[in-house]
């Protein structure tokens, strides 16, 4: 299970990996400002802009059920013969 610290660090990493085109709520100038300094932009954003950024951060978070599904898929994949 992730600690709160790990979850926070994960969200910060996600913040820095958002492409500006995924934020249509921001004008082009705002998108440039976001890319230049995502943390500062997010902290000072209005509610609508912050919600859009948070939406993209949330999309990148893995839920507790996903790792099990990924592991199951990996196990099944490794059992197939890919050399044929």
KEMAR-410042 format. One record per residue: residue number from 1; residue in one letter; y negated, x, z negated of N, C-alpha, C in turn. Coordinates in nm, 3 decimals. Atoms other than C-alpha are relative to their C-alpha. Layout:
# residues N
   n res     n.Y     n.X     n.Z    ca.Y    ca.X    ca.Z     c.Y     c.X     c.Z
 NUM   A       Y       X       Z       Y       X       Z       Y       X       Z
...
***
This chain:
# residues 84
   n res     n.Y     n.X     n.Z    ca.Y    ca.X    ca.Z     c.Y     c.X     c.Z
   1   X   0.119   0.084   0.000   0.000   0.000   0.000  -0.125   0.088   0.000
   2   X   0.124  -0.077  -0.009  -0.348   0.124   0.084  -0.082  -0.017  -0.126
   3   X   0.094   0.011   0.111  -0.587   0.204  -0.189  -0.132  -0.053   0.054
   4   X   0.131   0.049  -0.042  -0.936   0.059  -0.182  -0.078   0.109   0.071
   5   X   0.070  -0.114  -0.060  -1.068   0.404  -0.098   0.046   0.022   0.145
   6   X  -0.053  -0.017  -0.135  -0.839   0.435   0.204  -0.047  -0.113   0.091
   7   X   0.045   0.115  -0.079  -0.932   0.086   0.323  -0.147   0.016   0.038
   8   X   0.142  -0.022  -0.026  -1.301   0.171   0.293  -0.018   0.108   0.107
   9   X   0.009  -0.109  -0.099  -1.257   0.499   0.485   0.045  -0.048   0.137
  10   X  -0.047   0.056  -0.127  -1.063   0.311   0.752  -0.108  -0.083   0.067
  11   X   0.107   0.083  -0.056  -1.348   0.065   0.797  -0.116   0.086   0.050
  12   X   0.105  -0.091  -0.048  -1.599   0.350   0.823   0.040   0.064   0.133
  13   X  -0.048  -0.057  -0.127  -1.385   0.513   1.092  -0.012  -0.103   0.112
  14   X   0.010   0.107  -0.099  -1.371   0.180   1.272  -0.144  -0.020   0.045
  15   X   0.141   0.017  -0.032  -1.749   0.149   1.255  -0.044   0.102   0.105
  16   X   0.040  -0.106  -0.092  -1.786   0.481   1.437   0.073  -0.005   0.134
  17   X  -0.078   0.010  -0.124  -1.536   0.380   1.707  -0.028  -0.127   0.080
  18   X   0.035   0.122  -0.074  -1.702   0.058   1.823  -0.083   0.038   0.122
  19   X   0.076  -0.021  -0.123  -1.818   0.070   2.183  -0.111  -0.105   0.006
  20   X   0.116   0.091   0.003  -2.162  -0.086   2.228   0.019  -0.124   0.086
  21   X  -0.018   0.117  -0.086  -2.049  -0.317   2.509   0.077  -0.112  -0.070
  22   X  -0.071   0.102   0.076  -1.835  -0.499   2.250  -0.093  -0.082  -0.090
  23   X   0.100   0.068   0.083  -2.155  -0.616   2.080  -0.105  -0.068   0.087
  24   X   0.096   0.068  -0.088  -2.318  -0.858   2.326  -0.115  -0.066  -0.077
  25   X   0.107   0.059   0.082  -2.525  -0.998   2.037  -0.120   0.096  -0.010
  26   X   0.105  -0.101   0.008  -2.730  -0.674   2.051  -0.061   0.021   0.138
  27   X   0.066  -0.035  -0.126  -2.987  -0.595   2.318   0.044   0.142   0.037
  28   X  -0.035  -0.135  -0.044  -2.941  -0.276   2.519  -0.062   0.105  -0.092
  29   X   0.068  -0.094   0.090  -3.197  -0.096   2.300   0.069   0.002  -0.137
  30   X  -0.071   0.007   0.129  -3.017  -0.218   1.986   0.136   0.066   0.008
  31   X  -0.130  -0.065  -0.019  -2.683  -0.103   2.126  -0.015   0.152  -0.004
  32   X   0.025  -0.144   0.003  -2.829   0.244   2.180  -0.027   0.047  -0.143
  33   X   0.029  -0.034   0.140  -2.964   0.248   1.824   0.127  -0.003  -0.084
  34   X  -0.127   0.010   0.072  -2.623   0.140   1.695   0.087   0.123   0.027
  35   X  -0.082  -0.115  -0.037  -2.442   0.416   1.885  -0.057   0.129  -0.061
  36   X   0.065  -0.119   0.055  -2.695   0.676   1.764   0.032   0.018  -0.148
  37   X  -0.026  -0.007   0.145  -2.640   0.590   1.395   0.061  -0.132  -0.048
  38   X  -0.066   0.128   0.033  -2.381   0.313   1.333  -0.017  -0.043  -0.145
  39   X   0.009   0.035   0.142  -2.397   0.328   0.955  -0.137  -0.055  -0.035
  40   X   0.137   0.044   0.031  -2.775   0.301   0.927  -0.029  -0.133   0.070
  41   X   0.025   0.124  -0.073  -2.786   0.032   1.195   0.068  -0.118  -0.070
  42   X  -0.075   0.108   0.066  -2.519  -0.176   1.020  -0.067  -0.041  -0.132
  43   X   0.063   0.029   0.130  -2.692  -0.149   0.681  -0.129  -0.080   0.018
  44   X   0.130   0.066  -0.021  -3.026  -0.266   0.825   0.006  -0.117   0.097
  45   X  -0.014   0.108  -0.099  -2.890  -0.523   1.072  -0.026  -0.137  -0.062
  46   X   0.013   0.139   0.043  -2.977  -0.890   1.050   0.142  -0.059  -0.012
  47   X  -0.132   0.060   0.023  -2.694  -1.127   0.959   0.082  -0.016   0.128
  48   X  -0.071   0.023  -0.127  -2.604  -1.213   1.321   0.057   0.132   0.055
  49   X  -0.045  -0.130  -0.050  -2.583  -0.847   1.423   0.108   0.059  -0.091
  50   X  -0.099  -0.051   0.095  -2.396  -0.747   1.106   0.133  -0.074   0.015
  51   X  -0.123   0.078  -0.022  -2.146  -1.029   1.166   0.074   0.048   0.125
  52   X  -0.062  -0.048  -0.124  -2.085  -0.904   1.521   0.067   0.136  -0.023
  53   X  -0.057  -0.132   0.030  -2.028  -0.548   1.397   0.122  -0.015  -0.090
  54   X  -0.113   0.022   0.091  -1.803  -0.669   1.114   0.120  -0.059   0.074
  55   X  -0.107   0.057  -0.082  -1.602  -0.872   1.367   0.079   0.113   0.068
  56   X  -0.067  -0.111  -0.068  -1.527  -0.551   1.558   0.071   0.093  -0.098
  57   X  -0.066  -0.080   0.103  -1.448  -0.358   1.240   0.130  -0.069  -0.042
  58   X  -0.116   0.077   0.046  -1.209  -0.634   1.129   0.113   0.001   0.102
  59   X  -0.102  -0.003  -0.104  -1.027  -0.632   1.463   0.085   0.126  -0.007
  60   X  -0.068  -0.129   0.002  -0.931  -0.271   1.401   0.083   0.024  -0.126
  61   X  -0.073  -0.016   0.124  -0.776  -0.327   1.060   0.142  -0.051   0.015
  62   X  -0.141   0.037  -0.006  -0.399  -0.341   1.026   0.033  -0.084  -0.122
  63   X  -0.042   0.084   0.113  -0.258  -0.622   0.815   0.131   0.050  -0.056
  64   X  -0.123  -0.044   0.066   0.035  -0.578   0.578   0.125  -0.031   0.082
  65   X  -0.120   0.036  -0.076   0.278  -0.746   0.820   0.015   0.083   0.126
  66   X  -0.006  -0.073  -0.126   0.192  -0.536   1.124   0.083   0.128  -0.008
  67   X  -0.080  -0.122   0.001   0.342  -0.202   1.013   0.150  -0.027   0.006
  68   X  -0.142   0.033  -0.005   0.679  -0.368   0.958   0.041  -0.037   0.142
  69   X  -0.029   0.038  -0.137   0.665  -0.521   1.306   0.000   0.121   0.092
  70   X   0.007  -0.122  -0.081   0.565  -0.189   1.458   0.124   0.085  -0.024
  71   X  -0.119  -0.078   0.034   0.849  -0.014   1.275   0.122  -0.063   0.064
  72   X  -0.114   0.069  -0.061   1.097  -0.277   1.393   0.001   0.022   0.150
  73   X   0.010  -0.020  -0.144   0.973  -0.246   1.750   0.038   0.145   0.035
  74   X  -0.031  -0.141  -0.025   0.994   0.136   1.732   0.150   0.025  -0.013
  75   X  -0.144  -0.018   0.021   1.350   0.117   1.599   0.077  -0.055   0.119
  76   X  -0.067   0.060  -0.115   1.457  -0.116   1.880  -0.022   0.084   0.125
  77   X   0.032  -0.080  -0.117   1.282   0.098   2.139   0.081   0.130   0.000
  78   X  -0.073  -0.126   0.007   1.450   0.416   2.016   0.149  -0.018   0.026
  79   X  -0.141   0.026  -0.025   1.790   0.249   2.054   0.029  -0.022   0.148
  80   X  -0.023   0.020  -0.144   1.738   0.186   2.426   0.012   0.136   0.066
  81   X  -0.020  -0.124  -0.074   1.842   0.448   2.676  -0.105   0.006   0.110
  82   X   0.110  -0.008  -0.096   1.526   0.546   2.864   0.027   0.102   0.110
  83   X  -0.026  -0.106  -0.100   1.687   0.825   3.067   0.066  -0.053   0.125
  84   X  -0.067   0.056  -0.118   1.860   0.592   3.313  -0.096  -0.031   0.111
***
